[in-house]
Amino acid sequence: MDRLDAMEVFVAAVEAGSLSGAGRRLKMPLPTVSRKLADLEQLLGTRLLHRSTRALTLTDAGQAYLAACKKILDDVREAERAASGEYQAPTGELIITAPIFFGRLHVLPIVNRFLEAYPDVQIRLVLGDRDLNLIEEHIDLAIRIGELPTSNLIAARVGATRHVVCASPDYLARHRSPRTPPDLLDRACVTFGALSSSYHWSFRAGSSTTTIPVRSRLVVSTAEAAVDSAIAGIGITRVLSYQAANALQSGTLLRLLKGFETKAMPINLVYKPQPLLPLKLRAFLDFAKPTLRAAVAGLG
């Protein structure tokens, strides 16, 4: 039995919450996952997991063994990084995640230039609007928009963005421009995102915020589609400032209700604390920070 391999399977099963989830993560058949866990428990002479049709739960022995496995596997990965030369020169794979629109607009161009400058580095760019767990997904760097929860992750702020309300000159020529948030009650709106944001928008009201119901003429699943429909004159939309920046700069959209905008949200580069930062990550941080700061300057 490959003990390290079995440890990897055990940790994956706990983090995924099921044997099938571990199999998907490790690209391993379910019978193989089950056999490796059984062999590990037999070797240790104790049960690590309680298995049921609904979930996996750790035994007391499994809880202690999980912490030991994570430390051992982290130490092995660290040793492999050192042996492969990641601490002597930028080399190896770098896994980065970012929101879809922001990633395509600002991160991908940086990645392309970085790859030209560092031929021994490979990058996997994961674009998605769901925050991934950096540790469980083995991600090196995340671009996060919004206030960060308390954690031991390291955050480097590169700028800020905020929600902006905007409409096309054509729409405003046909409909009176709203002067206050309640004026939106009888305007056609283009909304996107979570279900609740399709019906209500938040605005600053003095030192607090107020929520205004909006009439969604069109609901879309991406900010890019919302911006395009607003440009087409379908209605008023509310997106993040970086999402509408090009349209606002070109004049195809006009910014409304600026005095009622909620506070800016930070844009951070987030990564795991490490005793020694791999040169590939340090090089990308040094490469990306000034470019991103320049790109999002004035958006907050």
N, C-alpha and C positions, 0 to 999 in steps of 0.2 A: 504493500500500500504506500502511495506517495502521501506522506503526512502533510506536507505543505498544501498539496492539492486538496486534500480532505478538509483542511482548515479553511481554505478559500471557499469551498462548497458550504461549509457550516456557517461562515459569516454571511455569505450571499443569501442563504436560506432565511436567516434571522432578519436581515435588512429588507428582503423582498416580502417576508411574511408568509411564504409558502415554498414548497419544494418546486412546484412548477415555475414560480417566479424566479427562483435561483437558476433553474434550467434555462430559462429564456435569457437571463442576464449573462450566464456563462456559455450559452450556446451548447448546452449539454443535454442529452436525452434524460427524461424524468427517471427511468429505471437506474441510470448511472448515478444520478444525484442521490437517490434513495440508498443505493448500495454503498456509496462512499460514506454517507452519514452512518449507516449501520456498521460499517467496518471501523469507523472512528470510535463509535460508542463501544464496540467490542474490544478495541485496543485499550481504551481507557477503563473499561470495566464499569461504566456508569452510563445512565441515560442523560443526554444533553437537552433533548427536546420532548415536550408532550405534543403529540400529533393528534389533530382532530379534523373533521371535515371542513371546519370553518377557519381555523388558524393554527399557527405554531406558537407555543409558549415555552419559554426557557425554564428548565429546572434550576435549582440552586447551584448545582454543579455546572450547568450550562452557562449561567450568568457569569460565574467567575472565569470559566474557560473562554468565553467570548472576549472578555477584556484582554486576556493573555494572547489569544489568537490575533486580535487586531494589532497589538504591539509587535508581535513577531512578524506578521506580514508587512507592517510598515517598515520595520528594520530591514527586512529582506529587500523591499523595493528601494530603500535608501542605499543599501549596499550595491544593488544593481545599477542605480543611477551613478554612483561614484565610479564603479568599475567601467561603465560605458563611456565615461568622460564627460558627463553632463555638467560637472563642476569645473572642468578645465576650459571648455569652449561651448558656445551655444550649439546644442545638437539634440536630436531626438524629437519625439512628438509632443506638441503643445495642444491641449484641449481647452477651447474657449467657448463660452456660451454668452448669448446676448439676446435681447428682445428682437423680434423679427424685423420690424421697420427700422429701428435704430441700427441693428446689425448690418442690414443691407446698405443703409445710407452712409453710415460712418465707420463701422468696424471692418467690413469687407475691404474697402479701399486700403486701409492701413495694413490689413493682413497681406494683401497682394504685394504691397511695397516691401513689407518686412521679409516675405519669402524671397524676393529678389535680392535683398541685402544679406540674408542668412541662408545659404543654399543647403546647409546641413540640418536645418530644422524643418519638420513637417507639422502642419496645423490641421486640426479637426475643429471646424467652426460649427457649433450647434445653435441654430436660431430657433427660438421659441419664446412664447410669452408666459410660460410657467417657470417659476424659479426652481432650478434643479439643485439637489443637495451636492455640494462640492466634494464632500468626503465620500459619500456612498457612490456617486457617479464618477469618481476619480477625475474631477475637472480641475484644471490648473488655475483658470481665471474666469470670473464672471463679470459682466457689465450689468449693474443693477440700477434701476431708476425708482426712487422713492425712499422713504425713511427705512433704515435697516433695523431688523430686530436685534436685540442684545445677543451677542455670540462672541466667540474667540477669534472670529475671522478678522483679517486685516482689510481695511477699506481706504482707498486713496481717491479723494474727491477730485473730479475733473471738471465739474460744472453743475448746472441746474437746468430744469425745465419746468414749465407750468401749463396748466390747462388754459387754452385760449378759445374764445368763441369767434367764429368767422363766417362770412358769407361772400358770395360773388357780387361784383358791381351790378350784374344783370338782375340778380334777385332783389337787391336793395333798390334798384330803380323801379321795380314793380311792387315792392312792399316797404312800408315805412321802417326805417332802421330802429331797432330797439334801443331805448335810452337807459332802461333799468331792467334787471332780470325778470320782473313780472310781465314785462312786455312780450316775453317769449311765449306766454300762454296761448296767444292766438297766431303764432308763427309756425310754419312748417319747418320741421327739424330733421336732420340726418344724424342718426345715432349709431353707435357700435359698442361692442364689448359685452360686459356682463348684462344680464337681463334687467337688473335694477337701473343701470345707467342709460337704458333705452327709454326710461320714463321720468327720471329726475336728474337734474344737474345741480351741483353745489356752487355757491358764490359767497364771497366775503361780504359780511354785513357788519361794519364797524370792527370790533375786536373778535367777533364770532363768525360763524358761517350759517347760511340759510340754504334750504333746498327748494328748488323750483320744479314743479312738474312741467314736462315738455311734451309736445305732440309730435310723435315720430311719424313723419311722412314716409321715411325709408329707414329700415334697420339693416345694417350690414355687419359682417363679421370681422372686418379689418379697418384700421385707421386709414390706410391708403385708399380704400374704396370710399370711405366717408369724405375724404378730401376731394377725390375725383367727382363725386356726386354734388358736393357743394360748389365746386368750380362750374359744374354744368347747370347750376341755378336751381337745383331741386329744393334746397332749403338751407337753413343755418346749421352749422355743425360745431362741435366742441371736441378738440383734439389736443394733444400735447404740442407745445410750441415747435419742437423740432420736426414734428410730423407735417406741420403746415408752413415751415420756414420758407421753402422754395416758392410756394404759391403766394405767400405774403410779400416776399421780396419782388416777385414779378408783377404783383398787382392783380393777379387773377382771383385772389381772395383778399378781403379787407377785415381787419381785426375790430371786434365789437366789444363793448362792455369792459374795457380794459381796467377801469377803476373798481371793478367788482371781482377781479380774478382772485382765486385762492392762492395761498403762499406757494412759493416755488418748491419743487422736489429735487433733492440732490441726485446727481449722477455719479456713481462710484465704480471704481475697479476693485473687485473683491477677490481675495485669495487666502489660502490656508497659511497659518503661521508654520514656519519650518526653521529648524536650527540653521540650515544653510540653504539659501534660495538658489535653485538651479539657474544656471546662466541663461538658458533659453527663456525662462520667465522674466528674469531681471532685464534681459535685453529687450524683450517685448514691452515691458512696462516703461522702460526708458524711451523706447521708440514711440509708443502710443500716447503717453500722457500729454506731451506738448501739442500733438496734432489734434487730439480730442478736445483739449482745452480751447484751442483756437476755433475748432469747428462748432462748438456749442456756446461760445462766448456770446452773451447778450440774450440767450434764450430764456434765462430765468428772470 
